Structure formats: structure tokens, C-alpha cells
Amino acid sequence: MHVVVTGALVENSAVLLVHRRPTKRAYPDVWDLPGGQVEAGESELQALAREMHEELGVHIVAESATRLGVVHDGSDENAVHVGVWQIEEWVGSPTNRAPDEHDDIAWVKISELSGLPLVHGVLAAMVHSLPEFEYAPRHSDITGGIQDDRGTKAACRACAGTDSSSGGGQ
């Protein structure tokens, strides 16, 4: 199982999205939240901070990050566990520092998310579930995750036996 983290930078009722290049092997030509693979020995929050700096050139304020949920996709060796985080505070102006991965980045109004081709359609529901928005997310693809950096555990049958703080053994 691949363990991945993504971060929702939200500002003025808009979220920052990255557009995956059409030539990408996995999830080509769709919009996504920035993020990437959790490396061995990293917690999700450590990986999130590293990925946000590598891809966007921003430094997140770790204490402002809150886990929104988890998305599961694929099966067997192609299974992906995606921890989705909201980031309330960061330092720096986001720019596309990973042009080999993304051909565009854009601030998109949260009300317009459902009209875009997204990696996981449930991402729009997760972002809409933020406290300042009145929207009830569908829970079919959302679970509470395994363990965040604050020690909160929740049941996640698809993650049984994995540990997000160690990169899920991947």
C-alpha cells in the first residue's frame, strides 16, 4: 500500500489545486491537492511539510494542520491511502516548484470544485466539510484514518496493519 498525504491550503473561500500533467502515469490530466508519498520514517505531518515546500515553496505551520479524512483507492500493490489535511497557516507565496509533475496551479473557489475533474471526486466534499462551510460530505470513500501526529486513532479497515508514521511499510 502506498501512503500519500495532500494538503488543502484555503484562503478567501478558495483552495489551491495543482493540475497533474497529462503525461503522468498515475492520475493524468486532473486537478488535485498538492502532496506526495510519505517516506520511510516520516509521519504524515512531516511528509506534508516536506511536500508543500518541495512542490509549492511554502513552509506550513504544523500546528495549524488538521486532518480532514482519508481516501482509499486501488487494491493490492496499487492500493493508495491518501491522508487529506487542511492547512490554515503557511509562510510564503505558493508557486509551482514541480513543473515536471504539475503543468498548472490555481486558486479555485470552493463552490466551484464539484465542476472540475478531480483525482478523487470526494476531495470536493472533504473541503466543503470544513467548519466554515455548510455541506454534508458523502462518507462512502472517507474514513477517519489511522493515526495522526497528535496520536488520534480511528478505525480504518483498509489500513489494518499499516502505520502512517512509518510510511505504511512501503
HELIX and SHEET records of a PDB file:
HELIX    1   1 GLU A   44  LEU A   56  1                                  13    
HELIX    2   2 ALA A   62  SER A   64  5                                   3    
HELIX    3   3 ASP A   76  ASN A   78  5                                   3    
HELIX    4   4 ILE A  110  GLY A  115  5                                   6    
HELIX    5   5 VAL A  122  HIS A  128  1                                   7    
HELIX    6   6 ARG A  157  CYS A  159  5                                   3    
HELIX    7   7 SER A  164  GLY A  169  5                                   6    
SHEET    1   A 4 TRP A  31  ASP A  32  0                                        
SHEET    2   A 4 ALA A  14  ARG A  20 -1                                        
SHEET    3   A 4 HIS A   2  GLU A  11 -1                                        
SHEET    4   A 4 GLY A  35  GLN A  37 -1                                        
SHEET    1   B 6 TRP A  31  ASP A  32  0                                        
SHEET    2   B 6 ALA A  14  ARG A  20 -1                                        
SHEET    3   B 6 HIS A   2  GLU A  11 -1                                        
SHEET    4   B 6 VAL A  80  ILE A  87  1                                        
SHEET    5   B 6 ALA A  65  ASP A  73 -1                                        
SHEET    6   B 6 ILE A 142  THR A 143 -1                                        
SHEET    1   C 3 TRP A  31  ASP A  32  0                                        
SHEET    2   C 3 ALA A  14  ARG A  20 -1                                        
SHEET    3   C 3 HIS A 102  LYS A 109 -1                                        
SHEET    1   D 2 HIS A  59  ILE A  60  0                                        
SHEET    2   D 2 TRP A  90  VAL A  91 -1                                        
END                                                                             
